[in-house]
């Protein structure tokens, strides 16, 4: 159930187990991919994960009919499209907020849900810069005895098995998932340009420390990795892996009694 498309009576009458909150970013993704890549990918994984969870729950319920998923066992909230992304500030169009503002906004948005009986939350993240802040949000949400809710943060590109090592930025994984889910937004005529200006890895590392605080210090066009290595077929595989992992996580979150 997409929360933004539902009426309040739909939500009242639904049997919601868990909310998925997609969290992304509005930041550069090279010359070939849109600024909203992280948000688009997070939404795609959240919706596919919701379908996977609901299908699994229906399969395990002998009394469930053909309309079992209509009850909306997962509420997919509107995405949070601006995150912790100041590292891309040199590239036009990038937006960001401070980690403090981000944590407060995301946590307070999620805290709207327990009052409606939705006290299990998974933040479905698509941006590496959000990871640390979201982990803290999930902990604080879970430790709040006022509502008794429980939350965790899930980052889709950490849950794709052997593909995870190819993450980069605007590279093979993000480009592949876009090609599978939002192909019209990939500027295919700029793939070679993206490859030519790309860096091989994220950052400038010495003694295990990244010396580069901002991405323009090590990539000319904002790309890390080879976007040509991410076709739509790979994107479908990534979506299946991430959505299955999210559905499995959601089951554990729903079954958990407390923090």
C-alpha positions in Angstrom: 0.0 0.0 0.0 1.4 3.3 -1.0 0.6 5.6 1.9 0.3 8.7 -0.2 -2.3 7.1 -2.5 -4.4 5.7 0.3 -7.2 7.5 2.1 -7.1 7.7 5.9 -10.0 5.2 6.1 -7.9 2.8 3.9 -5.2 3.0 6.4 -7.6 2.6 9.3 -9.1 -0.5 7.9 -5.8 -2.1 6.7 -3.9 -4.7 8.6 -0.5 -3.1 8.4 2.5 -5.0 9.8 5.3 -2.6 8.9 6.1 0.6 7.2 8.8 1.0 4.6 10.2 4.5 4.5 12.3 5.1 1.4 15.2 7.5 2.0 17.3 8.8 -0.8 19.2 11.9 -1.9 19.1 14.7 -4.5 22.7 14.7 -5.7 24.9 14.4 -8.8 25.1 11.0 -10.5 27.4 11.8 -13.3 26.3 13.1 -16.7 24.2 10.0 -17.5 22.0 9.5 -14.4 19.4 11.8 -12.7 19.9 13.7 -9.5 17.1 11.6 -8.0 18.8 8.3 -8.6 19.2 7.3 -4.9 15.5 8.2 -4.2 14.2 6.4 -7.3 16.2 3.3 -6.4 15.1 3.3 -2.8 11.4 3.6 -3.8 11.8 0.7 -6.4 13.4 -1.6 -3.8 10.8 -0.6 -1.1 7.9 -1.3 -3.4 9.4 -4.6 -4.6 10.2 -5.6 -1.1 6.6 -4.9 0.0 5.3 -7.1 -2.7 7.7 -9.9 -1.8 6.8 -9.6 1.9 3.0 -9.6 1.2 3.3 -12.6 -1.2 5.3 -14.6 1.4 2.8 -13.8 4.1 -0.1 -14.7 1.9 1.6 -18.0 0.9 1.9 -18.9 4.6 -1.7 -18.1 5.4 -4.1 -20.9 4.2 -7.1 -18.6 4.7 -5.7 -15.8 2.5 -7.6 -15.3 -0.7 -6.6 -13.8 -4.0 -7.0 -10.3 -2.6 -4.7 -10.9 0.4 -2.2 -8.2 -0.5 -5.0 -5.6 -0.9 -5.1 -5.4 2.9 -1.8 -3.4 2.8 0.4 -5.4 5.1 3.2 -3.0 4.2 2.7 0.7 4.1 5.3 2.3 1.8 5.5 5.9 2.8 6.4 8.9 0.5 10.2 9.1 0.1 12.5 11.4 1.9 14.4 12.9 -1.1 17.1 15.1 0.4 19.8 13.6 2.6 23.3 13.9 3.9 25.1 14.7 0.6 27.4 17.7 1.1 30.3 15.6 -0.3 28.8 16.3 -3.7 28.4 20.0 -3.2 30.7 20.9 -6.1 28.3 19.4 -8.7 25.3 21.5 -9.8 21.9 20.6 -8.6 23.0 18.7 -5.5 21.0 19.4 -2.4 21.8 18.4 1.2 21.0 19.0 4.9 23.1 18.6 7.9 23.2 15.2 9.6 21.5 16.8 12.6 18.6 18.2 10.6 18.3 14.9 8.7 18.2 12.8 11.8 15.6 15.0 13.4 13.3 15.1 10.4 13.5 11.4 9.6 12.9 10.4 13.2 10.0 12.7 13.7 8.4 11.7 10.4 8.6 8.0 11.5 7.2 8.8 14.9 4.0 9.9 13.2 3.2 6.2 12.5 3.0 4.4 15.9 -0.1 6.5 16.8 -1.9 4.9 13.9 -0.9 1.4 15.0 2.2 1.1 12.7 5.0 0.6 15.2 7.4 -1.4 13.1 9.5 0.7 10.6 12.2 -0.1 8.1 14.1 2.8 6.6 14.9 1.7 3.0 18.0 3.6 2.1 19.6 4.4 -1.3 22.4 6.8 -0.4 25.7 5.9 1.3 25.9 9.3 3.0 22.8 8.5 5.0 24.0 5.3 6.5 25.5 6.5 9.7 22.7 9.0 10.4 20.0 6.4 9.7 21.5 3.9 12.1 21.3 6.5 14.9 17.7 7.4 13.9 16.7 3.7 14.1 18.3 3.3 17.5 16.6 6.4 19.0 13.3 5.5 17.5 13.5 2.0 19.0 14.6 3.3 22.5 11.6 5.6 22.8 9.3 4.1 25.4 6.6 6.7 24.6 5.5 4.8 21.6 7.1 1.4 22.0 8.1 1.2 18.3 11.0 -0.6 16.7 13.0 0.5 13.6 16.0 -0.6 11.6 17.8 0.9 8.6 18.3 -1.2 5.4 20.6 -0.1 2.6 19.8 -1.9 -0.6 23.3 -2.1 -2.2 24.6 -3.8 0.9 22.1 -6.6 0.4 22.9 -7.8 -3.1 25.5 -10.5 -2.4 28.6 -10.6 -4.6 27.4 -7.5 -6.5 28.0 -5.3 -3.5 31.7 -5.0 -4.2 30.9 -3.1 -7.5 28.9 -0.3 -5.9 30.9 2.8 -6.8 28.8 5.9 -7.4 26.6 6.3 -10.5 28.5 3.2 -11.6 27.4 -0.4 -12.5 24.9 -1.1 -9.7 23.0 2.2 -9.6 22.9 2.4 -13.4 21.7 -1.2 -13.7 18.9 -0.7 -11.2 17.8 2.5 -13.0 17.9 0.7 -16.4 15.6 -2.0 -14.9 13.2 0.4 -13.2 13.4 3.8 -14.8 15.1 3.3 -18.1 13.8 6.5 -19.7 15.9 8.5 -17.2 19.2 7.1 -18.1 21.0 9.2 -20.7 22.4 6.4 -22.8 24.2 8.7 -25.2 26.3 9.9 -22.3 27.5 6.5 -21.0 30.9 6.8 -22.7 31.4 10.3 -21.3 30.6 9.0 -17.9 33.1 6.2 -18.2 35.9 8.5 -19.4 35.7 10.8 -16.4 35.1 8.1 -13.8 37.3 7.2 -10.9 38.2 3.6 -10.2 37.4 3.8 -6.5 35.8 6.1 -3.9 38.2 8.5 -2.1 41.9 8.9 -1.6 43.1 6.4 1.0 46.2 6.5 3.1 46.6 4.2 6.2 43.0 3.3 6.0 41.9 7.0 6.0 40.1 8.8 3.2 41.8 12.1 2.7 39.1 13.4 0.3 36.1 14.9 2.0 34.3 15.8 -1.2 33.8 13.7 -4.3 35.2 16.2 -6.8 38.7 15.6 -5.3 38.9 12.2 -7.0 36.3 12.1 -9.8 36.1 14.6 -12.6 32.5 14.0 -13.5 31.1 12.5 -10.3 31.2 8.8 -11.4 33.0 6.0 -9.6 33.0 2.7 -11.5 31.9 1.7 -15.0 28.2 2.4 -15.7 28.4 0.3 -18.9 28.8 -2.8 -16.7 25.3 -2.3 -15.4 22.7 -3.5 -17.9 19.0 -3.9 -17.3 19.3 -7.7 -16.8 21.7 -7.1 -14.0 19.4 -4.5 -12.6 16.5 -7.0 -12.4 18.8 -9.4 -10.5 19.8 -6.6 -8.1 16.1 -5.8 -7.5 15.3 -9.4 -6.8 18.1 -9.8 -4.4 17.5 -6.5 -2.5 13.7 -7.0 -2.4 14.0 -10.6 -1.1 16.5 -9.4 1.6 14.2 -6.6 2.6 11.2 -8.9 2.8 13.2 -11.3 5.0 14.3 -8.4 7.2 10.7 -7.1 7.5 9.5 -10.5 8.8 12.2 -10.4 11.5 11.3 -6.8 12.4 7.6 -7.6 12.7 8.2 -10.6 14.9 10.6 -8.8 17.2 8.9 -7.7 20.4 11.1 -4.7 21.3 14.5 -3.1 20.9 
